[in-house]
Amino acid sequence: MKKFVVTMMIGFSALLLLGSCSVPQGKLTEHVQKAIVEEEQKQGNTLEVTELNLGEKTGKDYKGVLKGKLNGEDVVYDVSVVDEGGEFDVDWELRK
């Protein structure tokens, strides 16, 4: 349903904040959550995240779940993140 590529800006800011190529999962979770909320806002939606769990890292991939309220209604998204070190590709899809 939705696809959003978090560009070099996020990766670059993560590098500046952390001073390395490896982003701890907690910081990655924060960046992913912020990117998804901002993209939903661009679409005219209000997303309130109640839980985001990226799951375990497999290679450079994470498969997780985001729970929250989209425009006041409970929603669950399947979230996929590819961590390229300095860049993050984030995909999320609403569960039906």
ROMAR-508688 format. One line per 5 residues: number of its first residue (from 1); their letters; for each residue x, y, z of C-alpha. Coordinates in steps of 0.1 Angstrom, whole numbers, m for minus. Layout:
BEGIN
NUM) A) X,Y,Z ~ ...
//
This chain:
BEGIN
1) MKKFV) 0,0,0 ~ 25,25,10 ~ 62,27,2 ~ 86,53,16 ~ 123,54,11
6) VTMMI) 140,73,39 ~ 167,91,21 ~ 203,101,29 ~ 190,128,52 ~ 180,103,78
11) GFSAL) 211,83,74 ~ 233,113,74 ~ 217,127,106 ~ 220,93,122 ~ 257,93,114
16) LLLGS) 262,128,128 ~ 243,119,160 ~ 259,86,166 ~ 294,90,150 ~ 294,56,133
21) CSVPQ) 279,36,105 ~ 260,13,128 ~ 227,26,142 ~ 215,9,174 ~ 181,m7,170
26) GKLTE) 165,18,195 ~ 176,48,174 ~ 166,30,142 ~ 131,24,156 ~ 128,62,164
31) HVQKA) 139,71,129 ~ 115,46,113 ~ 86,57,135 ~ 92,94,127 ~ 94,87,90
36) IVEEE) 62,68,89 ~ 43,94,109 ~ 56,122,87 ~ 47,104,55 ~ 11,98,69
41) QKQGN) 9,135,77 ~ 19,143,41 ~ m11,121,30 ~ m34,141,53 ~ m36,115,80
46) TLEVT) m30,115,117 ~ m10,85,130 ~ m5,80,167 ~ 19,52,172 ~ 13,31,203
51) ELNLG) 39,4,196 ~ 66,m3,170 ~ 86,m35,172 ~ 112,m40,144 ~ 118,m76,155
56) EKTGK) 151,m93,151 ~ 176,m83,124 ~ 182,m109,97 ~ 212,m98,77 ~ 204,m62,70
61) DYKGV) 166,m66,72 ~ 141,m61,99 ~ 105,m73,98 ~ 83,m58,124 ~ 49,m45,134
66) LKGKL) 36,m10,141 ~ 4,m6,161 ~ m15,27,165 ~ m44,48,156 ~ m49,62,121
71) NGEDV) m74,90,121 ~ m87,77,154 ~ m91,41,143 ~ m70,12,155 ~ m46,m1,128
76) VYDVS) m17,m25,125 ~ 10,m22,99 ~ 36,m47,88 ~ 69,m29,86 ~ 100,m39,66
81) VVDEG) 133,m21,71 ~ 165,m25,51 ~ 194,m11,70 ~ 222,m1,46 ~ 243,15,73
86) GEFDV) 240,51,62 ~ 205,47,45 ~ 173,31,55 ~ 146,18,32 ~ 113,16,50
91) DWELR) 81,m1,37 ~ 49,m5,56 ~ 15,m20,47 ~ m18,m18,65 ~ m31,m52,76
96) K) m66,m59,64
//
